[in-house]
């Protein structure tokens, strides 16, 4: 991954990221967003530590110069994110500990390059100084950018992907995250999945095994020809169960989640 400081419409600062040669796997997502509009709250995560205000998709040429590793003409997913102050510890959240759990879940994060040295600081156990709320909020937003990139690589197999995190002057807990994205469904899904995953880690909630399965399933479906077309939930559950050795009762809820997020177009109801 790659990253550097820069500026964008009312931002305090920005950090870019990139990914090279990640492994292939999958992720979850939401209904397709239009070229510039995904501002309705339907399907977006409920307010927690991370609150996605809006998701949109396009070239966003005005930010192309902020990260020199952006490919010319590349489409991007833009996430408007509010990060709320974690109050679980006296000095805020233990980000190095959170990052340690995240690396266990997504070991391919080790392949990322970050010009801001975010990962090396977190791996060394360095915390933001006590009272440095803004720095901690920025680190959380920046981590989410990397998670989105990593998830996209797992779904699509993309080997090079760059992004950037831009902080607003007002409100100071708001950020614009831009990540290169070849498929808007994958980009939206990766953003929503990343927000939910990080929110669980920040609040010290458990991570279900279903998370791993959902990512694997999304990658499997993405690789199939015609994956965006309407399919029978029952037929797909049987096929997936046979491929993965999963029970139908385990597969159907996963397909329901992917259907709700618009990743698959299920042609019938999901009977229990």
C-alpha positions in Angstrom: 0.0 0.0 0.0 1.0 3.6 -0.4 0.2 6.8 1.4 1.2 10.4 1.6 -0.1 13.8 2.9 -2.1 16.1 0.8 -5.2 18.4 0.8 -8.7 18.3 -0.6 -11.9 20.4 -0.4 -11.9 21.7 3.2 -9.7 18.9 4.5 -7.2 19.3 7.3 -5.0 16.7 5.8 -5.1 13.5 3.7 -3.4 10.2 3.6 -3.2 7.8 0.7 -2.8 4.1 0.6 -2.1 1.4 -2.0 -1.9 -2.3 -2.2 0.3 -4.7 -4.2 -0.1 -8.4 -4.8 -2.8 -9.2 -2.2 -4.4 -12.7 -2.0 -7.8 -13.4 -3.6 -10.9 -13.7 -1.4 -14.3 -11.9 -1.0 -16.5 -9.5 1.0 -20.1 -8.2 1.4 -22.0 -5.1 0.0 -25.0 -3.0 -0.5 -27.3 -2.1 -3.4 -25.7 -0.4 -6.4 -25.0 3.3 -6.1 -25.5 5.7 -8.9 -22.7 7.7 -10.4 -22.8 10.4 -7.7 -25.5 9.4 -5.3 -25.9 7.0 -2.5 -27.0 9.4 0.2 -30.1 7.6 1.3 -29.7 5.9 4.7 -31.2 2.6 3.6 -28.8 -0.2 4.2 -26.0 2.0 5.7 -24.6 1.0 9.1 -26.4 2.3 12.1 -24.6 4.9 14.1 -21.8 3.5 16.2 -18.1 4.5 16.4 -18.2 4.6 12.6 -21.1 6.3 10.9 -21.2 6.2 7.1 -23.0 9.3 6.0 -22.9 8.8 2.2 -21.4 6.5 -0.4 -20.9 7.6 -4.1 -19.1 6.4 -7.1 -17.3 8.1 -10.0 -13.9 9.4 -11.2 -13.7 12.3 -8.8 -11.1 14.0 -10.9 -10.7 16.9 -8.4 -8.8 14.6 -6.1 -6.7 12.8 -8.7 -3.5 14.8 -7.8 -3.8 14.0 -4.1 -2.3 10.5 -4.5 0.2 10.2 -7.4 -0.5 6.4 -7.4 -4.0 6.9 -8.6 -4.4 5.4 -12.0 -5.4 7.9 -14.7 -9.2 7.8 -15.2 -9.8 5.2 -12.5 -13.2 5.0 -10.9 -13.4 5.4 -7.2 -15.8 4.8 -4.4 -16.1 7.8 -2.0 -17.2 7.3 1.6 -18.2 10.2 3.8 -17.4 8.9 7.3 -18.0 10.3 10.8 -15.8 8.8 13.4 -17.0 9.1 17.0 -14.7 9.2 20.0 -14.3 5.8 21.6 -14.8 6.1 25.4 -14.0 2.5 26.3 -10.7 3.4 27.9 -9.5 6.3 30.0 -7.3 7.5 27.1 -9.6 6.4 24.3 -9.3 3.1 22.4 -6.2 1.0 22.3 -5.6 1.2 18.6 -2.5 -1.1 18.6 -4.6 -3.8 20.2 -7.4 -3.3 17.7 -4.9 -3.4 14.8 -3.5 -6.6 16.2 -6.9 -8.3 16.0 -7.4 -6.8 12.6 -4.1 -8.3 11.3 -5.2 -11.7 12.6 -8.5 -11.3 10.6 -6.9 -9.8 7.5 -3.2 -10.9 7.4 -2.8 -9.5 3.9 -2.7 -6.0 5.5 1.0 -6.8 5.9 1.3 -6.3 2.1 0.1 -2.7 2.3 2.3 0.3 1.9 1.6 3.4 3.9 3.7 6.5 3.5 2.4 7.8 6.8 3.9 4.9 8.6 0.6 4.1 10.2 1.1 0.4 10.4 4.7 0.5 11.7 3.5 2.8 14.5 0.6 0.5 15.4 2.7 -2.6 15.3 5.3 -1.0 17.6 2.5 -0.3 20.1 2.6 3.5 19.7 -0.6 5.2 20.8 -1.7 8.7 20.1 -0.7 11.0 23.0 -3.3 11.3 25.8 -5.8 13.9 24.8 -4.9 13.8 21.1 -8.5 13.0 20.1 -8.1 14.3 16.5 -5.1 12.1 15.8 -6.9 9.0 17.1 -10.0 9.7 15.0 -7.8 10.2 11.9 -5.9 6.9 12.5 -9.3 5.1 12.7 -10.5 6.6 9.4 -7.1 5.8 7.8 -7.3 2.2 9.0 -10.7 1.8 7.5 -9.4 3.0 4.1 -6.8 0.2 4.2 -9.4 -2.4 5.2 -11.6 -1.3 2.2 -8.7 -1.8 -0.1 -7.8 -5.1 1.4 -11.4 -6.4 1.1 -11.7 -5.3 -2.5 -8.5 -7.3 -3.3 -9.9 -10.3 -1.7 -13.1 -10.2 -3.7 -11.8 -9.3 -7.1 -8.2 -10.3 -7.0 -7.0 -6.8 -7.9 -3.3 -6.6 -7.2 -2.8 -2.8 -7.3 -5.3 -0.4 -5.6 -4.8 3.0 -4.1 -6.8 5.3 -1.9 -6.7 8.5 0.2 -8.2 9.7 3.5 -9.1 13.4 3.7 -10.1 15.1 7.0 -12.6 17.9 7.1 -11.9 21.1 8.9 -15.5 21.1 10.2 -16.8 18.9 11.6 -13.4 17.6 12.5 -14.5 14.1 13.0 -15.7 13.8 9.4 -13.5 12.2 6.6 -13.7 11.6 2.9 -12.3 8.2 1.9 -11.6 7.6 -1.7 -10.6 4.2 -2.9 -10.0 3.0 -6.5 -12.8 0.6 -7.4 -13.5 -1.3 -10.6 -16.9 -2.5 -9.5 -19.2 -0.2 -7.5 -21.0 -3.1 -5.9 -17.8 -4.4 -4.6 -16.7 -1.0 -3.4 -19.9 -0.2 -1.5 -19.9 -3.7 0.0 -16.3 -3.4 1.1 -17.0 0.0 2.7 -20.0 -1.3 4.7 -18.3 -4.4 5.7 -15.1 -2.5 6.8 -17.2 -0.1 8.9 -19.1 -2.9 10.6 -15.9 -4.9 11.2 -14.0 -2.0 12.7 -17.0 -0.9 14.8 -17.0 -4.4 16.3 -13.3 -4.3 17.1 -13.5 -0.8 18.6 -16.4 -1.8 20.8 -14.6 -5.1 21.8 -17.4 -7.2 20.4 -16.8 -10.7 19.1 -16.3 -11.5 15.4 -18.6 -14.3 14.2 -17.2 -17.1 12.0 -19.9 -16.0 9.6 -17.7 -13.0 8.8 -15.1 -15.2 7.3 -17.7 -17.3 5.5 -19.4 -14.2 4.1 -16.1 -12.9 2.6 -15.4 -16.3 1.1 -18.9 -16.5 -0.4 -18.8 -13.1 -1.9 -15.5 -13.9 -3.6 -16.8 -17.1 -4.9 -19.9 -15.5 -6.4 -17.9 -12.6 -7.9 -15.8 -15.1 -9.8 -18.8 -16.7 -11.4 -20.0 -15.6 -14.8 -23.3 -13.8 -14.6 -23.1 -13.3 -10.8 -25.1 -10.1 -11.0 -28.1 -11.7 -12.6 -31.2 -12.9 -10.7 -30.7 -16.4 -9.2 -32.8 -18.8 -7.2 -31.8 -18.6 -3.5 -32.6 -22.3 -3.0 -30.6 -23.4 -6.1 -27.7 -21.2 -5.2 -27.7 -22.4 -1.6 -27.5 -26.0 -2.8 -24.6 -25.2 -5.1 -22.7 -23.2 -2.5 -23.3 -25.9 0.1 -21.9 -28.5 -2.2 -18.9 -26.4 -3.1 -17.9 -25.4 0.4 -19.3 -28.3 2.4 -21.7 -26.0 4.3 -25.1 -26.8 5.5 -28.1 -25.2 3.8 -29.1 -23.7 7.2 -25.7 -22.0 7.3 -25.7 -20.8 3.6 -29.2 -19.3 3.4 -28.6 -16.5 6.0 -25.4 -15.6 4.3 -27.2 -15.3 1.0 -29.8 -13.2 2.7 -27.2 -10.8 3.9 -25.6 -10.6 0.5 -29.0 -10.0 -1.0 -29.9 -7.2 1.4 -26.7 -5.5 0.5 -27.3 -5.9 -3.2 -24.4 -8.1 -3.9 -26.6 -10.8 -5.3 -30.0 -10.6 -7.0 -32.0 -13.4 -5.4 -34.9 -14.5 -7.5 -36.9 -16.2 -4.8 -37.6 -15.8 -1.1 -35.2 -17.3 1.4 -37.2 -20.0 3.1 -35.9 -21.3 6.4 
